[in-house]
């Protein structure tokens, strides 16, 4: 029988549960600080891994390091309990997996469309993917993910339900379908807001590289067995809110890619960069990332707006609303080999068609009743949910399959 890899939790020593189809993988309950899940048992964590305590609402102070903050941080946590989820995670929302069909042929072989997404889409008061009070399952962030139909999702603030292995795996399957794989950096403190990766395809390896500027999260990575002979490395990040720290983080990411990933593999970096502009003179991180990634051109929404911050709708003198997302916080960037495979994102219902050549920024509030169905089950108000600080970003790539 074929084997299926399911990465259920990420730690300094990678744990990949290998199971025969039809046989449940061994998973742990919630392991205590200083331990990790290996073959269904909590064992001591190897030195040098994990993240420290602290919290970060993208404002004020980031885990003990000076931080100038962010205009879009919103109110402090009001302390309200979210609706929560059972430990098993979210139920499948009932949307059939739209997937991405084979995009055709090239040089006598076929290609497989791979859609990659960056998602810092928590809402409510506690920076997690639980259903906010007053909303309905699966909640605004998960609805946007479902409407995007991604194959690989680089998730920020990846907390949901009881935060155990079964819960995060069930969450991944609720977004990507049965058999999805998931990995997440280890959680060591109540205030941690970890990064992670969810994939329709098997995750063969995952881990984390240390972020020297923060103590409540690191850089999560996964090596994914996408169709074709070349693996895809996905890196999920949530960078500091000051540009001086971000250039250091960019250097760390560049060096880790160069030192740890085979030169012939595909690499994609995605997440919340917290960047105020795409100008490398003002954001020197982009000059550093250009050594290994193709940063420009960047995605936009259907009206050409490349901002992803929540401070996006301003009331005009006539009472109308003007989309004014003015900060490109969130990114999906590939290395040269992967970027060479990029194709436009096309959304269509047969009547309305949006074609975005370099990726699509999803802001539900710039759709209307006639077009929101393009990203169903997302709702018009989802991007305006309480404390929804970011927009989702998707990009499409046609990978050769000999």
C-alpha positions as CSV (number, residue, x, y, z in Angstrom):
1,X,0.0,0.0,0.0
2,X,1.3,3.6,-0.6
3,X,2.7,5.6,2.3
4,X,1.5,9.0,3.3
5,X,3.7,11.5,5.1
6,X,1.9,13.8,7.7
7,X,4.0,16.3,9.5
8,X,1.9,17.1,12.6
9,X,4.2,19.4,14.6
10,X,7.4,21.2,14.1
11,X,10.3,21.3,16.5
12,X,14.1,21.8,16.6
13,X,14.3,18.0,15.9
14,X,11.9,17.4,13.0
15,X,9.1,14.9,13.6
16,X,7.5,13.3,10.6
17,X,4.8,10.8,11.3
18,X,4.9,8.0,8.6
19,X,1.8,5.9,8.4
20,X,0.2,3.4,6.1
21,X,-2.9,4.6,4.4
22,X,-5.9,3.8,6.6
23,X,-3.7,3.6,9.8
24,X,-3.7,6.7,12.0
25,X,-0.3,8.3,12.6
26,X,1.0,8.4,16.1
27,X,0.5,11.8,17.6
28,X,1.0,13.3,21.0
29,X,-1.3,15.3,23.2
30,X,0.0,18.8,24.2
31,X,3.6,18.3,25.2
32,X,5.0,20.5,28.0
33,X,7.7,23.2,27.5
34,X,11.1,21.6,26.8
35,X,9.7,18.5,25.2
36,X,8.6,17.5,21.7
37,X,6.4,14.8,20.1
38,X,8.3,11.8,18.7
39,X,6.5,8.6,17.6
40,X,3.6,9.5,19.9
41,X,5.6,10.3,23.0
42,X,6.8,13.6,24.5
43,X,10.6,13.6,24.8
44,X,13.1,16.3,25.8
45,X,13.8,18.8,23.0
46,X,17.3,19.1,21.6
47,X,19.2,22.2,22.6
48,X,18.9,25.3,20.4
49,X,15.4,24.9,19.2
50,X,12.0,26.5,19.8
51,X,10.9,30.0,20.5
52,X,10.6,32.0,23.7
53,X,7.7,33.7,25.4
54,X,6.2,37.1,24.8
55,X,3.5,38.4,22.5
56,X,3.1,40.6,19.5
57,X,0.1,42.3,18.1
58,X,2.2,44.0,15.4
59,X,2.4,47.0,17.7
60,X,4.1,48.6,20.7
61,X,6.9,46.2,21.7
62,X,7.9,42.9,20.0
63,X,8.9,40.4,22.7
64,X,11.2,42.7,24.6
65,X,12.9,44.3,21.5
66,X,12.2,48.0,20.8
67,X,9.5,48.3,18.2
68,X,8.1,51.4,16.7
69,X,4.8,49.7,16.1
70,X,2.3,49.6,13.3
71,X,-0.6,51.9,12.5
72,X,-2.8,48.9,11.8
73,X,-2.3,47.1,15.1
74,X,-5.9,47.8,16.2
75,X,-7.0,47.8,19.8
76,X,-5.3,45.8,22.5
77,X,-6.6,42.3,23.2
78,X,-9.9,43.0,25.0
79,X,-9.6,39.6,26.8
80,X,-12.8,38.2,25.3
81,X,-12.8,34.5,24.8
82,X,-13.1,33.3,21.3
83,X,-15.7,30.7,20.4
84,X,-13.0,28.1,20.3
85,X,-12.8,24.8,18.4
86,X,-12.9,21.2,19.5
87,X,-9.5,19.6,19.7
88,X,-10.2,17.9,16.4
89,X,-10.2,21.3,14.7
90,X,-12.7,22.8,12.3
91,X,-15.2,20.6,10.4
92,X,-14.8,20.6,6.7
93,X,-16.7,23.6,5.4
94,X,-18.3,21.5,2.8
95,X,-16.8,23.2,-0.2
96,X,-15.6,20.7,-2.8
97,X,-11.9,20.9,-3.5
98,X,-11.7,23.1,-6.6
99,X,-8.0,22.4,-6.8
100,X,-6.0,23.5,-9.9
101,X,-6.3,21.3,-13.0
102,X,-3.3,20.4,-15.1
103,X,-2.5,23.6,-16.9
104,X,-1.6,21.9,-20.2
105,X,1.5,20.7,-21.9
106,X,5.0,22.2,-22.4
107,X,7.8,20.7,-24.5
108,X,6.0,17.4,-24.8
109,X,5.4,17.0,-21.1
110,X,2.6,18.3,-18.8
111,X,2.5,21.0,-16.2
112,X,0.8,21.1,-12.8
113,X,-0.6,24.4,-11.5
114,X,0.6,25.1,-8.0
115,X,-1.1,27.9,-6.1
116,X,0.8,29.3,-3.1
117,X,-0.7,31.6,-0.5
118,X,0.5,33.8,2.4
119,X,-2.1,34.0,5.1
120,X,-1.9,36.2,8.3
121,X,-5.6,36.1,8.5
122,X,-6.4,35.8,12.2
123,X,-9.4,37.7,13.6
124,X,-11.0,38.3,17.0
125,X,-9.1,39.2,20.1
126,X,-6.5,36.5,20.6
127,X,-4.5,36.2,17.4
128,X,-5.8,32.7,16.4
129,X,-8.0,31.0,13.9
130,X,-10.8,30.2,16.3
131,X,-14.3,31.5,15.3
132,X,-14.6,35.0,16.7
133,X,-17.6,35.8,18.9
134,X,-20.7,36.5,16.8
135,X,-19.3,34.8,13.6
136,X,-20.1,31.4,12.3
137,X,-17.9,28.4,11.4
138,X,-15.3,28.3,9.9
139,X,-14.7,32.1,10.6
140,X,-13.4,34.9,8.3
141,X,-9.8,33.9,7.9
142,X,-10.5,30.2,7.0
143,X,-13.3,31.3,4.6
144,X,-10.8,33.5,2.7
145,X,-8.3,30.6,2.6
146,X,-11.1,28.3,1.3
147,X,-12.1,30.8,-1.4
148,X,-8.4,31.1,-2.5
149,X,-8.2,27.4,-3.3
150,X,-4.4,27.2,-2.4
151,X,-2.2,24.2,-2.6
152,X,0.4,25.5,-0.2
153,X,-0.3,28.0,2.6
154,X,2.4,29.8,4.6
155,X,0.4,30.6,7.8
156,X,1.3,33.3,10.4
157,X,-0.1,33.4,14.0
158,X,-0.9,29.7,13.5
159,X,-2.9,28.9,16.6
160,X,-6.2,27.2,16.6
161,X,-8.3,25.3,19.1
162,X,-6.3,23.5,21.8
163,X,-3.1,23.9,19.6
164,X,-2.5,20.1,19.7
165,X,-1.3,17.9,16.9
166,X,-4.8,16.6,16.0
167,X,-6.2,20.1,16.0
168,X,-3.7,21.7,13.6
169,X,-3.9,18.7,11.3
170,X,-7.7,18.8,11.2
171,X,-7.5,22.6,10.5
172,X,-5.2,22.0,7.5
173,X,-7.5,19.3,6.2
174,X,-10.5,21.6,6.6
175,X,-8.8,24.1,4.3
176,X,-7.0,21.8,1.8
177,X,-8.9,18.5,2.1
178,X,-8.2,15.0,3.5
179,X,-4.6,13.9,3.3
180,X,-3.2,17.4,3.8
181,X,0.2,17.8,5.5
182,X,1.0,20.5,8.1
183,X,4.0,21.6,10.1
184,X,4.4,24.3,12.6
185,X,7.3,25.6,14.7
186,X,7.2,24.5,18.4
187,X,5.2,26.6,20.9
188,X,6.9,27.2,24.2
189,X,5.0,30.1,25.7
190,X,1.4,31.2,26.0
191,X,2.2,34.4,24.0
192,X,3.9,32.7,21.0
193,X,2.4,33.4,17.6
194,X,4.1,30.6,15.5
195,X,4.6,30.3,11.8
196,X,3.7,27.2,9.8
197,X,3.0,25.6,6.5
198,X,0.0,23.6,5.2
199,X,0.2,21.6,2.0
200,X,-1.9,19.4,-0.3
201,X,1.2,17.6,-1.1
202,X,3.4,15.5,1.3
203,X,5.8,17.4,3.5
204,X,9.1,15.5,3.5
205,X,11.1,17.7,5.9
206,X,10.4,20.6,8.1
207,X,12.1,22.7,10.7
208,X,12.8,26.2,11.9
209,X,15.6,28.7,11.6
210,X,16.1,31.2,14.5
211,X,14.9,34.7,14.2
212,X,17.4,36.7,16.2
213,X,15.2,39.7,16.5
214,X,12.2,38.0,18.1
215,X,11.5,35.5,20.9
216,X,7.9,34.5,20.2
217,X,8.4,33.1,16.7
218,X,11.0,31.9,14.2
219,X,11.2,31.1,10.5
220,X,9.4,27.9,9.7
221,X,10.3,25.9,6.6
222,X,9.0,22.8,4.8
223,X,10.4,20.7,1.9
224,X,7.4,19.6,-0.1
225,X,7.1,16.8,-2.6
226,X,5.2,18.7,-5.3
227,X,4.5,16.9,-8.6
228,X,7.6,16.6,-10.8
229,X,11.2,15.8,-9.9
230,X,12.0,19.0,-8.1
231,X,11.0,19.7,-4.5
232,X,9.5,23.0,-3.3
233,X,10.8,24.6,-0.1
234,X,8.2,26.9,1.5
235,X,9.4,29.3,4.2
236,X,6.8,31.0,6.4
237,X,7.8,34.2,8.2
238,X,6.4,37.0,10.4
239,X,9.0,39.7,10.5
240,X,9.7,42.5,13.0
241,X,7.8,45.8,12.7
242,X,11.0,48.0,12.5
243,X,13.0,48.2,9.3
244,X,16.3,48.0,11.1
245,X,15.4,44.6,12.4
246,X,13.9,43.5,9.1
247,X,17.2,43.9,7.2
248,X,18.9,41.7,9.8
249,X,16.1,39.1,9.4
250,X,16.4,39.3,5.6
251,X,20.1,38.6,5.9
252,X,19.4,35.5,8.1
253,X,16.8,34.2,5.6
254,X,19.2,34.7,2.7
255,X,22.0,32.9,4.4
256,X,19.8,30.0,5.5
257,X,18.5,29.5,2.0
258,X,22.1,29.6,0.5
259,X,23.5,27.3,3.2
260,X,20.7,24.8,3.7
261,X,18.7,24.4,0.5
262,X,20.1,22.6,-2.6
263,X,20.8,25.0,-5.4
264,X,18.5,23.2,-7.9
265,X,15.3,23.2,-5.8
266,X,12.4,25.6,-5.9
267,X,12.0,28.0,-3.0
268,X,9.2,30.3,-2.0
269,X,9.2,32.8,0.9
270,X,5.8,34.0,2.1
271,X,4.2,35.8,5.0
272,X,3.9,39.0,6.9
273,X,7.1,41.1,6.2
274,X,5.6,44.1,8.0
275,X,7.1,46.3,5.3
276,X,5.8,49.9,4.9
277,X,6.9,50.2,1.3
278,X,8.4,48.1,-1.6
279,X,11.1,50.7,-2.2
280,X,14.4,49.1,-1.4
281,X,15.9,52.5,-0.5
282,X,13.4,52.7,2.4
283,X,13.2,49.0,3.0
284,X,16.7,47.6,2.6
285,X,15.5,44.1,3.3
286,X,14.5,43.9,-0.3
287,X,18.0,44.6,-1.5
288,X,19.2,41.6,0.6
289,X,16.3,39.3,-0.4
290,X,17.1,40.1,-4.1
291,X,20.2,37.9,-3.7
292,X,18.1,34.8,-3.6
293,X,14.5,35.8,-4.5
294,X,12.7,37.7,-7.3
295,X,10.9,40.4,-5.4
296,X,9.4,42.5,-8.2
297,X,6.9,42.8,-9.8
298,X,4.5,42.3,-6.8
299,X,0.9,41.2,-6.7
300,X,-2.2,43.5,-6.6
301,X,-5.9,43.3,-6.2
302,X,-8.3,43.5,-9.2
303,X,-8.0,47.3,-9.1
304,X,-4.2,47.5,-9.1
305,X,-3.7,48.1,-5.3
306,X,-0.6,46.3,-3.9
307,X,-1.2,47.2,-0.3
308,X,-2.2,44.5,2.1
309,X,-2.6,46.3,5.4
310,X,-6.1,46.6,6.9
311,X,-6.1,50.4,6.9
312,X,-7.6,50.3,3.5
313,X,-11.0,52.0,3.3
314,X,-11.3,55.7,3.8
315,X,-14.6,57.6,3.8
316,X,-14.6,60.2,1.0
317,X,-16.4,63.6,1.1
318,X,-19.3,62.2,-0.8
319,X,-19.7,59.4,1.7
320,X,-18.3,56.7,-0.5
321,X,-15.5,54.3,0.3
322,X,-12.1,54.5,-1.3
323,X,-9.7,51.5,-1.2
324,X,-6.4,52.9,0.2
325,X,-4.3,50.0,1.3
326,X,-1.0,51.8,1.4
327,X,1.4,49.3,2.9
328,X,2.7,46.1,1.3
329,X,2.9,44.0,4.5
330,X,2.4,40.6,3.0
331,X,4.4,38.8,0.3
332,X,4.9,35.7,-1.7
333,X,8.3,35.7,-3.5
334,X,10.1,32.8,-5.3
335,X,13.6,32.1,-6.2
336,X,14.6,32.6,-9.9
337,X,13.8,29.0,-10.9
338,X,10.4,29.0,-9.3
339,X,9.5,32.5,-10.4
340,X,10.3,31.5,-14.0
341,X,7.3,29.2,-13.8
342,X,4.8,31.9,-12.7
343,X,1.5,32.2,-14.6
344,X,-1.3,34.8,-14.1
345,X,-3.9,34.2,-11.4
346,X,-7.3,34.0,-13.2
347,X,-10.6,34.2,-11.4
348,X,-13.7,33.7,-13.5
349,X,-17.3,32.7,-13.2
350,X,-18.0,32.9,-16.9
351,X,-19.4,36.4,-16.6
352,X,-16.7,38.3,-14.7
353,X,-13.0,37.5,-15.2
354,X,-10.1,38.9,-13.3
355,X,-6.6,38.2,-14.6
356,X,-3.7,39.2,-12.3
357,X,-0.3,38.6,-14.0
358,X,1.8,38.5,-10.8
359,X,-0.5,37.3,-8.2
360,X,-3.7,38.4,-6.4
361,X,-4.3,40.2,-3.2
362,X,-7.6,39.2,-1.7
363,X,-9.6,41.9,0.0
364,X,-13.2,40.9,0.3
365,X,-14.4,44.5,0.7
366,X,-13.5,45.5,-2.8
367,X,-15.7,42.8,-4.2
368,X,-19.5,43.3,-4.5
369,X,-22.6,41.1,-4.4
370,X,-22.1,40.1,-8.0
371,X,-18.4,39.1,-7.8
372,X,-17.9,37.8,-4.3
373,X,-18.8,34.4,-5.6
374,X,-15.5,34.2,-7.3
375,X,-13.9,33.5,-3.9
376,X,-16.8,31.7,-2.2
377,X,-17.3,30.8,0.6
378,X,-15.6,34.1,1.6
379,X,-18.1,36.9,2.5
380,X,-18.0,40.6,1.7
381,X,-17.2,41.5,5.3
382,X,-14.5,38.9,6.0
383,X,-11.6,41.3,5.4
384,X,-13.3,43.8,7.8
385,X,-13.5,41.3,10.7
386,X,-12.4,42.6,14.1
387,X,-8.6,42.8,14.3
388,X,-8.2,41.3,10.7
389,X,-4.9,43.2,10.1
390,X,-3.8,41.7,6.7
391,X,-4.9,40.5,3.3
392,X,-4.2,37.1,1.8
393,X,-1.8,36.9,-1.1
394,X,-1.9,34.1,-3.8
395,X,0.4,33.4,-6.8
396,X,0.2,30.6,-9.4
397,X,3.1,28.5,-10.9
398,X,3.0,25.9,-13.7
399,X,5.5,23.2,-12.6
400,X,6.8,20.8,-15.4
401,X,5.8,17.2,-14.8
402,X,7.8,15.0,-17.3
